Amino acid sequence: MNEEHLNQLVFSKNVVEFTAVANEFCNLVEGAGQMTAPQLIEMSRRLLPLLYFKASLLPPAERILDDELEKYVTELDYNLLQQKWLQKLGEYDAYPEVFDPEIQFGSETVTASISESILDIYQDLKDFITSYRLGNEEVMNDALAECSGHFRDFWGQRLVNVLRAVHQLAFAGIEWDESASGSAKPQRGDDKSSNWVDRFFGQQDEDEII
C-alpha cells in the first residue's frame, strides 16, 4: 500500500466519523462515576445504534505491520470501570442473552451482564482510539483493521445484544433511588420474589407468545 492511499484510508470521512463516535462512547464509559443510572442508560441507548452504524461503514483495511499492536486497556482498568457500571445498575445489570454462538442451537438460557458487555466494547474501542491518536499512519491502519475485524467477529454482536437490555431499561418505567454517594439503586417495588430478568424480559416473552 503506497503512502498516499494509506493517508486517504486512515483519514477518510467514515473512519474519522467512527473515531469521533467511538471516542464519545469511551468518554461515557469512563465517566460513569459522575452520572446517574438513568443518564447512563439514556446515553447508551443513543450512542450504541450510532456506533454500530458508523462501524458498519468502515472501509476495508488489511494489516501491514509485522508486530502486534500495543494494548492499552489493562485488566485493572477493565475491572474498575465495570464495577462503576455495576454499582450504578445494581440488579438491573443482568439480562438474558438472546444470541450466543456457542449455544445458538440449544435451549439453554444464558444470563449476561450489561456492565461486562459495555466494557467488552469499550476495550476494543479504547485500544483503537489510543493507537489512532499516535498519528503513525501504519499503526492507524492496523488499528483500524483490527477494530473492524473485532467488530465483525465479537463486539458487534455484543453491541446488538446489550442494546436490547438498554432499550428495555429505558422504557420499563423503573423508579431509580439515588443514594447519597451518587450510585443509583433501583427500587424493587412490591414484587421482591423475582428478579429484574424474570419480571421484565420474562413478561415480554409471554406477551409475544400470546
C-alpha positions in Angstrom: 0.0 0.0 0.0 1.5 3.3 -1.0 1.7 6.3 1.3 -1.0 8.4 -0.5 -3.5 5.5 -0.4 -2.7 4.9 3.3 -3.3 8.5 4.1 -6.6 8.6 2.2 -7.8 5.5 4.1 -7.0 6.4 7.7 -8.2 10.0 7.3 -11.3 9.1 5.2 -14.6 10.6 6.3 -16.1 7.3 7.5 -13.0 6.5 9.6 -12.9 10.0 11.2 -16.6 9.9 12.0 -16.3 6.4 13.5 -13.4 7.5 15.6 -15.4 10.5 16.9 -18.3 8.3 17.9 -16.0 5.7 19.5 -14.4 8.5 21.5 -17.8 9.7 22.8 -18.6 6.1 23.8 -15.3 5.7 25.7 -15.9 9.0 27.4 -19.3 7.8 28.5 -17.9 4.5 29.9 -15.1 6.4 31.7 -17.5 9.0 33.1 -19.9 6.5 34.8 -18.9 7.6 38.3 -20.2 11.1 37.6 -23.5 10.1 36.1 -26.7 8.5 37.4 -28.1 5.2 36.2 -30.8 6.8 34.1 -28.3 9.1 32.4 -26.0 6.1 31.6 -28.9 4.2 30.2 -30.2 7.1 28.1 -26.7 8.0 26.7 -26.0 4.3 25.9 -29.4 4.0 24.2 -28.4 6.9 21.9 -24.8 6.0 21.3 -24.9 2.2 20.7 -27.0 2.3 17.5 -24.9 5.2 16.1 -21.7 3.3 17.0 -23.0 0.2 15.2 -23.9 2.3 12.1 -20.6 4.1 11.9 -18.7 0.8 12.4 -20.7 -0.8 9.5 -19.4 2.0 7.2 -15.7 1.5 7.8 -13.7 0.8 4.7 -11.9 -2.5 4.4 -8.3 -2.4 5.8 -5.6 -5.0 5.9 -2.7 -5.1 8.4 0.7 -4.1 7.1 2.9 -4.3 10.1 4.6 -7.5 11.4 4.4 -6.5 15.1 1.3 -6.8 17.1 -0.4 -3.6 18.3 0.1 -2.5 21.9 -2.9 -3.0 24.2 -3.7 0.0 26.4 -6.7 -1.2 28.5 -5.3 -3.3 31.4 -7.3 -5.8 33.3 -7.3 -3.4 36.2 -8.8 -0.6 34.0 -11.4 -3.0 32.8 -12.4 -4.2 36.3 -12.5 -0.8 37.8 -14.8 0.7 35.1 -17.0 -2.4 35.1 -17.5 -2.1 38.9 -18.6 1.6 38.4 -21.3 0.5 35.9 -22.3 -2.4 38.1 -22.7 -0.2 41.1 -25.0 2.1 39.1 -27.2 -0.6 37.6 -27.4 -2.9 40.6 -29.8 -5.8 40.0 -30.6 -4.4 36.5 -27.1 -5.3 35.3 -28.2 -8.8 34.4 -30.1 -9.6 31.2 -30.9 -12.7 29.2 -28.5 -13.4 26.3 -30.7 -13.7 23.2 -27.8 -14.9 20.9 -24.7 -16.8 21.8 -22.8 -18.5 19.0 -21.8 -21.3 21.4 -25.4 -22.3 22.3 -27.5 -21.0 19.4 -28.9 -24.4 18.5 -29.6 -25.4 22.1 -32.3 -24.5 24.6 -30.0 -23.2 27.4 -30.6 -19.7 28.7 -27.6 -17.5 29.4 -27.7 -14.5 31.7 -25.3 -11.8 30.5 -24.1 -8.5 32.2 -24.7 -5.0 30.8 -21.6 -3.7 32.5 -19.5 -6.6 31.1 -20.9 -6.2 27.6 -20.3 -2.4 27.7 -16.7 -2.9 28.8 -16.0 -5.6 26.2 -17.0 -3.0 23.5 -15.0 -0.3 25.3 -11.8 -2.4 25.5 -11.6 -2.7 21.7 -12.6 0.9 21.0 -10.2 2.4 23.6 -7.3 0.4 22.2 -8.2 1.6 18.7 -8.5 5.2 19.6 -5.3 5.3 21.6 -3.4 3.7 18.6 -5.1 6.0 16.1 -4.1 9.1 18.1 -0.4 8.3 17.8 -0.5 9.7 14.2 1.6 7.0 12.7 -0.4 6.0 9.6 0.8 2.4 9.5 -0.3 2.0 13.2 -3.5 3.8 12.5 -4.2 1.4 9.6 -3.5 -1.7 11.6 -5.6 -0.4 14.5 -8.5 0.1 12.0 -8.1 -3.3 10.5 -8.1 -4.9 14.0 -11.0 -3.0 15.3 -13.1 -3.7 12.2 -12.3 -7.4 12.4 -13.3 -7.5 16.1 -16.5 -5.6 15.2 -17.4 -8.4 12.8 -16.4 -11.2 15.0 -17.0 -10.1 18.5 -18.1 -6.7 19.8 -20.7 -6.0 17.1 -22.7 -8.9 18.4 -22.1 -7.8 22.0 -23.5 -4.4 21.0 -26.7 -5.6 19.4 -27.3 -7.9 22.4 -26.8 -5.3 25.1 -28.9 -2.7 23.2 -32.0 -4.8 23.8 -31.4 -4.7 27.5 -30.6 -1.0 27.5 -33.8 -0.3 25.5 -35.9 -2.3 27.9 -34.4 -0.4 30.9 -35.0 2.9 29.2 -38.7 2.3 28.7 -39.6 -0.1 31.6 -40.9 2.7 33.9 -38.3 1.9 36.6 -38.1 4.3 39.5 -34.5 4.9 40.5 -33.5 5.8 44.0 -30.3 7.9 44.0 -28.2 7.3 47.1 -26.1 10.0 48.8 -23.0 8.6 47.2 -24.4 9.0 43.7 -24.8 5.4 43.0 -28.2 4.5 41.6 -30.0 1.8 43.5 -33.3 0.6 41.9 -36.5 0.4 43.9 -37.7 -3.1 43.6 -41.4 -2.2 44.4 -43.8 -4.7 45.8 -42.6 -7.7 43.8 -39.5 -8.9 45.6 -39.9 -12.6 44.8 -38.5 -12.4 41.3 -35.5 -10.6 39.7 -35.3 -8.0 37.0 -34.8 -10.5 34.2 -37.9 -12.6 35.2 -40.1 -9.6 35.8 -39.4 -7.6 32.6 -37.9 -9.9 29.9 -40.0 -12.9 31.0 -43.2 -10.9 30.9 -42.2 -9.5 27.5 -41.7 -13.0 26.1 -45.1 -14.1 27.4 -46.8 -11.2 25.7 -45.1 -12.1 22.4 -46.3 -15.6 22.6 -49.8 -14.5 23.3 
